[in-house]
Amino acid sequence: MEQHLTHETLIQTVLSLSEDNVRQGLGGPFAALVVKDGVIIGQGCNRVTGKHDPTAHAEMEAIRAACHQLGSHQLGGCVIYSSCEPCPMCLGAIYWARPDRLFYLNSQADAARIGFDDQFIYQELSRPITQRQLPTEQLDHPQRLAAFELWQTSNDREDY
């Protein structure tokens, strides 16, 4: 029988995971849990440098593990615990996954003080595409809408 963990135990767990990640030299000081009915169904720690993957943030790792565990791309009925306020990428993934709630401990400002500053990304997202630092251009191609049209008329699609 699975043990249903308390809110305080889940907080302590995510904090311990983030500290252990640093002590073991596995990545940044970030950890996340996905919890359903008081049971951890996914957990993750920052593995950006170890995996050579800029998307291997704690929340992304936890979401991937939980979705795999559930056999679903959505986390309805779940709660996410994060050691830090999610970055723009992770926050986007959290919204796409649709959990019921998000708890976090450290703030964006706390992360910025130790060198993890997401303000640049937030500022870039608020600018028109033509004013962003990353040169970005939409390409026109006669087949660019083909996959979209197939999706729109597909009887096998699963909306999300």
Beta strands, then each sheet from edge to edge (+ up, - down):
strand 1: 31-36
strand 2: 39-45
strand 3: 78-84
strand 4: 101-106
sheet 1: 2+ 1- 3+ 4+
end
